[in-house]
């Protein structure tokens, strides 16, 4: 079967190779992969910034969707033809995150989904909502679940809350869609007015161009009449966290998710002075995934996909992710010509 491998770091070093056809063990399932979506983590894996000591060769990409084509002799949860998505962390079924569970992430600790066929434990899969295509479903395991966990599990988002979202990548756009499902107000930032307009079309209430308004935290205070927002989905990391602390209300909540803005100075005093809760969000469990899918199915929510690339164009998909020109998700459709 065809698969992409990381052997050396760099997008140009990503290679399509022939691998032996995988065979499921007694408690495993063989999945014919139909689509994969990219996360910023995947780009960092490929370029060596996530884990410079990554064990290679390894198949990248945590998120995919496909069809069950073979089951092991003791598998009871799935049958041939079932449409499934693998959980980001194969060993995090429920409960709190633990070190051992965290070491079962696809596309880093374990081979990922950028391949024609993959084997998963039967407990590491969830069912695809009926109204979604394989391409749409492939966007859910990491970005959507991270947003869901941030807002509803680690957070307790209510219809009366105001949420601040940074940028228009996968996590932020899912957070926008989820927040609007419960009637919360959304402030969203971007360096592109065109992307801000697209976010407005999805329901965003207030738009801030952070290139035009570098002190966007002051703009947030103005919008909220100096109260601050209830919740922030923080994808910038150290580079934006200080402004987020200024933008959040006293007793507010910041879901710390990404590192897109790189390094920056961070003074923790404001956490204390404003009684702010900072919570790191590392995707979520299979149980959360199933809860999220019920919400998605109930509301017939459709993921926002910017562009779909063919399997042979995987490098171009990673270059689009690197350029940060996308709005929502980038997907690779996997063909099965061989």
Rosetta blueprint (number, residue, H / E / L):
1 X L
2 X E
3 X E
4 X E
5 X E
6 X E
7 X L
8 X L
9 X L
10 X L
11 X H
12 X H
13 X H
14 X L
15 X E
16 X E
17 X E
18 X E
19 X L
20 X L
21 X L
22 X L
23 X L
24 X L
25 X L
26 X L
27 X L
28 X E
29 X E
30 X E
31 X E
32 X E
33 X E
34 X E
35 X E
36 X E
37 X E
38 X L
39 X L
40 X H
41 X H
42 X H
43 X H
44 X H
45 X H
46 X H
47 X H
48 X L
49 X L
50 X L
51 X L
52 X L
53 X L
54 X L
55 X L
56 X L
57 X L
58 X E
59 X L
60 X L
61 X L
62 X L
63 X E
64 X E
65 X E
66 X E
67 X E
68 X E
69 X E
70 X E
71 X E
72 X L
73 X L
74 X L
75 X L
76 X L
77 X L
78 X L
79 X L
80 X L
81 X L
82 X L
83 X E
84 X E
85 X E
86 X E
87 X L
88 X L
89 X E
90 X L
91 X L
92 X L
93 X L
94 X L
95 X L
96 X L
97 X L
98 X L
99 X H
100 X H
101 X H
102 X H
103 X L
104 X L
105 X E
106 X E
107 X L
108 X L
109 X L
110 X E
111 X L
112 X L
113 X L
114 X L
115 X E
116 X L
117 X E
118 X E
119 X E
120 X E
121 X E
122 X H
123 X H
124 X H
125 X E
126 X E
127 X E
128 X L
129 X L
130 X L
131 X L
132 X L
133 X L
134 X H
135 X H
136 X H
137 X H
138 X L
139 X L
140 X H
141 X H
142 X H
143 X H
144 X H
145 X H
146 X H
147 X H
148 X H
149 X H
150 X H
151 X H
152 X H
153 X H
154 X L
155 X L
156 X L
157 X L
158 X L
159 X L
160 X L
161 X L
162 X E
163 X E
164 X E
165 X E
166 X E
167 X L
168 X L
169 X L
170 X H
171 X H
172 X H
173 X H
174 X H
175 X H
176 X H
177 X H
178 X H
179 X H
180 X H
181 X H
182 X L
183 X L
184 X L
185 X E
186 X E
187 X E
188 X E
189 X E
190 X E
191 X L
192 X L
193 X H
194 X H
195 X H
196 X H
197 X H
198 X H
199 X H
200 X H
201 X H
202 X L
203 X L
204 X L
205 X L
206 X E
207 X E
208 X E
209 X E
210 X L
211 X L
212 X L
213 X L
214 X L
215 X L
216 X H
217 X H
218 X H
219 X H
220 X H
221 X H
222 X H
223 X H
224 X L
225 X L
226 X L
227 X L
228 X L
229 X E
230 X E
231 X E
232 X E
233 X E
234 X E
235 X L
236 X L
237 X L
238 X H
239 X H
240 X H
241 X H
242 X H
243 X H
244 X H
245 X H
246 X H
247 X H
248 X E
249 X E
250 X E
251 X E
252 X E
253 X E
254 X E
255 X E
256 X E
257 X L
258 X L
259 X L
260 X L
261 X L
262 X L
263 X L
264 X L
265 X L
266 X L
267 X L
268 X L
269 X H
270 X H
271 X H
272 X H
273 X H
274 X L
275 X L
276 X L
277 X E
278 X E
279 X E
280 X E
281 X L
282 X L
283 X L
284 X L
285 X L
286 X H
287 X H
288 X H
289 X H
290 X H
291 X H
292 X H
293 X H
294 X H
295 X H
296 X H
297 X H
298 X H
299 X H
300 X L
301 X L
302 X L
303 X L
304 X L
305 X E
306 X E
307 X E
308 X E
309 X E
310 X E
311 X H
312 X H
313 X H
314 X H
315 X H
316 X H
317 X H
318 X H
319 X H
320 X H
321 X H
322 X H
323 X H
324 X L
325 X L
326 X L
327 X L
328 X L
329 X E
330 X E
331 X E
332 X E
333 X E
334 X L
335 X L
336 X L
337 X L
338 X L
